Amino acid sequence: MMSEIQVHTVARQMLEQHGFAAIAKVAEQAQACEGRGEADEAREWRHIEAAMKIIRGPHQS
Protein backbone atom coordinates (compact mmCIF):
# COMPACT_ATOMS: atom_id res chain seq x y z
CA MET A 1 0.00 0.00 0.00
CA MET A 2 1.35 3.40 -0.96
CA SER A 3 1.49 6.25 1.51
CA GLU A 4 -0.53 9.38 0.83
CA ILE A 5 2.66 11.22 -0.13
CA GLN A 6 3.59 8.50 -2.64
CA VAL A 7 0.10 8.58 -4.14
CA HIS A 8 0.26 12.34 -4.69
CA THR A 9 3.82 12.12 -6.03
CA VAL A 10 2.81 9.49 -8.60
CA ALA A 11 -0.32 11.48 -9.50
CA ARG A 12 1.68 14.69 -10.04
CA GLN A 13 4.34 12.92 -12.10
CA MET A 14 1.77 11.26 -14.34
CA LEU A 15 -0.06 14.56 -14.87
CA GLU A 16 3.22 16.24 -15.81
CA GLN A 17 4.06 13.47 -18.29
CA HIS A 18 0.65 12.86 -19.85
CA GLY A 19 -1.47 15.91 -19.06
CA PHE A 20 -5.08 15.43 -18.05
CA ALA A 21 -5.28 12.33 -20.29
CA ALA A 22 -3.42 10.63 -17.44
CA ILE A 23 -6.66 10.54 -15.46
CA ALA A 24 -8.28 8.39 -18.14
CA LYS A 25 -5.19 6.17 -18.36
CA VAL A 26 -5.23 5.57 -14.62
CA ALA A 27 -8.97 4.81 -14.69
CA GLU A 28 -8.38 2.27 -17.47
CA GLN A 29 -5.58 0.68 -15.42
CA ALA A 30 -7.90 0.42 -12.41
CA GLN A 31 -10.60 -1.22 -14.54
CA ALA A 32 -8.09 -3.70 -15.94
CA CYS A 33 -7.00 -4.63 -12.41
CA GLU A 34 -10.61 -5.02 -11.32
CA GLY A 35 -11.24 -7.27 -14.31
CA ARG A 36 -8.33 -9.48 -13.27
CA GLY A 37 -9.58 -9.61 -9.69
CA GLU A 38 -6.69 -7.52 -8.32
CA ALA A 39 -8.76 -5.48 -5.89
CA ASP A 40 -5.87 -4.03 -3.86
CA GLU A 41 -4.00 -2.81 -6.92
CA ALA A 42 -7.22 -1.40 -8.41
CA ARG A 43 -7.84 0.46 -5.15
CA GLU A 44 -4.40 2.09 -5.41
CA TRP A 45 -5.05 3.17 -9.00
CA ARG A 46 -8.41 4.66 -7.92
CA HIS A 47 -6.62 6.49 -5.12
CA ILE A 48 -4.13 7.93 -7.64
CA GLU A 49 -7.06 8.90 -9.89
CA ALA A 50 -8.73 10.75 -7.01
CA ALA A 51 -5.47 12.56 -6.22
CA MET A 52 -5.19 13.66 -9.85
CA LYS A 53 -8.69 15.07 -9.76
CA ILE A 54 -7.82 17.04 -6.62
CA ILE A 55 -4.67 18.40 -8.26
CA ARG A 56 -6.61 19.29 -11.41
CA GLY A 57 -9.13 21.30 -9.42
CA PRO A 58 -12.80 21.93 -10.17
CA HIS A 59 -14.21 22.13 -13.66
CA GLN A 60 -14.94 25.61 -14.91
CA SER A 61 -17.78 26.48 -17.25
C-alpha positions, -999 to 999 in steps of 0.1 A, spaced: 0 0 0 14 34 -10 15 62 15 -5 94 8 27 112 -1 36 85 -26 1 86 -41 3 123 -47 38 121 -60 28 95 -86 -3 115 -95 17 147 -100 43 129 -121 18 113 -143 -1 146 -149 32 162 -158 41 135 -183 6 129 -198 -15 159 -191 -51 154 -180 -53 123 -203 -34 106 -174 -67 105 -155 -83 84 -181 -52 62 -184 -52 56 -146 -90 48 -147 -84 23 -175 -56 7 -154 -79 4 -124 -106 -12 -145 -81 -37 -159 -70 -46 -124 -106 -50 -113 -112 -73 -143 -83 -95 -133 -96 -96 -97 -67 -75 -83 -88 -55 -59 -59 -40 -39 -40 -28 -69 -72 -14 -84 -78 5 -51 -44 21 -54 -51 32 -90 -84 47 -79 -66 65 -51 -41 79 -76 -71 89 -99 -87 108 -70 -55 126 -62 -52 137 -99 -87 151 -98 -78 170 -66 -47 184 -83 -66 193 -114 -91 213 -94 -128 219 -102 -142 221 -137 -149 256 -149 -178 265 -172 
